[in-house]
Amino acid sequence: MATHMSRCRTWRRVQRFGIAAYRKYSSGGGYPNISLSNPLPGIPKPVFASVDGQEKYETRITTLENGLKVASQNKFGQFCTVGVLVNSGSRHEAKYPSGIAHFLEKLAFSSTAQYGSKDEILLTLEKHGGICDCQTSRDTTMYAVSAEVKGLDTVVSLLSDAVLQPRLLDEEIEMTKMAVRFELEDLSMRPDPEPLLTEMIHAAAYRGNTVGLPRFCPVDNVDKIDKNMLHSYLCNYYRPERMVLAGVGIEHEQLVECARKYLQDVRPVWGTNTAANVDLSVAQYTGGIVKMEKDMSDVSLGPTPIPELTHIMIGLESCSFLEDDFIPFAVLNMMMGGGGSFSAGGPGKGMFTRLYLNVLNRHHWMYNATSYHHSYEDSGLLCIHASADPRQVREMVEIITREFIQMAGSAGEMELERAKTQLKSMLMMNLESRPVIFEDVGRQVLSTGKRKLPHELCSLISKVTASDIKRVTTKMLRSKPAVAALGDLTELPSYEHIQAALSSKDGRLPRMYRLFR
């Protein structure tokens, strides 16, 4: 009875004052008559962050006495990303058998002077919640570690050991040869041909020089590469003046102190001889065609097999990332856009780009049409990758050449603004990620000695006009085309016909008349 009376009294109070007056908090107390829209008494007034488009932390750069650059950008958080970027890649292998950079990528973070095996390195990083990785591109090799800020000293010491003191044991080199052979086999078997086509288009565009040299080790070279050859290469290219120690999420002074401690007076395992064979070649764009006849009918079997397709990539010379025209080319690439025929999404996913509207929406038989822009310190390549049934290759090539010619036409105001907004959006969203900021800082400092901040790049993007797009496209169309073709190439037009189409006013291939089909 008493319990019932108590419940009645409580209910009458709830009806009179409202539920908020009797809501209990974890502390056990209550705030009577406080509306959710009013601030709680005794609680400090919140201070909200303001967005002004400026970087809160600047990128700071210091050059040590031995020529090594230390670049950092602080960022809120308990974890940091630190790594060493080296101006070394497949483009520097002119005086060596191709594939050394590929080998070094696979050998990274193996046994060193300080650590007996890769497992020891991983266990050391685990104590600081860390992971490590090494990636090689055509012009840069990047050793990176993400770990707790408290473990910075250990991380820089480990990086120094991995880069300058690798043991390169015979058994490690043999394991690497197996890994490289497996990767090459996987490359030729995987359903996605994009990595293989990228190799082929570079080989066609820069025949036998710099960025046209193979990024993956050719099968014939796997057994040629040994410890002495690797040491010879490392002696020439792994030098402090060709390196940047980059860090994101740490104090600059702390990173410089660690760099002086572990990277300034360290003698590399290959000695300190002067560099004798550094390749300083400038990329020479040649244009040309690389074809690979291949049966693509059984590439992807299973419950949902991919039909047999022929893949074509056509490219033209653009510009280096050091030139002012790099930004208009980036906008043009975004304007072309494209993707697979089954891509889903709204305006932000590129459904209003030219390769969607003009190609994939109008030609249902095309499976893919995507634009790519590869840019290096002395040249660049803008290309379109398309795939379709082997019987429609000629028609597909003509559609691509017409799109190239139409790039030189006037860009609509809405189309241009959409491409610029999408480029800025992609730039800013990517730079939310700590590892991406690290790579951006490291690559920019390695190539230019400074870093353009995101708001500076956004300002440059905003200034791009339709006349800039027309100007860079007209210049690009003067270069010889680079063509990569993979699959059944029976219907592929000749290189001369493709070149003639890209020199014409409408982009159409020369007509062919056959007596017999």
Secondary structure, 3 states (H helix, E strand, C coil): CHHHHHHHHHHHHHHHHCHHHHCCCCCCCCCCCCCCCCCCCCCCCCCCCCCCCCCCCCEEEEECCCCCEEEEECCCCCEEEEEEEECCCHHHCCCCCCCHHHHHHHHCCCCECCCCCHHHHHHHHHCCCCEEEEEECCCCEEEEEEEEHHHHHHHHHHHHHHHHCECCCHHHHHHHHHHHHHHHHHHHHCCCCHHHHHHHHHHHHCCCCHHHCCCCCCHHHCCCCCHHHHHHHHHHHCCHHHEEEEEECCCHHHHHHHHHHHCCCCCCCCCCCCCCCCCCCCCCCCCEEEEEECCCCCCCCCCCCCCCCEEEEEEEECCCCCCCCHHHHHHHHHHHCEEECCCCCCHHHCCCCHHHHHHHCCCCCEEEEEEEEEECCCCEEEEEEEEECHHHHHHHHHHHHHHHHHCCCCCCHHHHHHHHHHHHHHHHHHCCCHHHHHHHHHHHHHHHCCCCCHHHHHHHHHCCCHHHHHHHHHHHCCCCCEEEEEECCCCCCCHHHHHHHHHCCCCCCCCCCCCCC
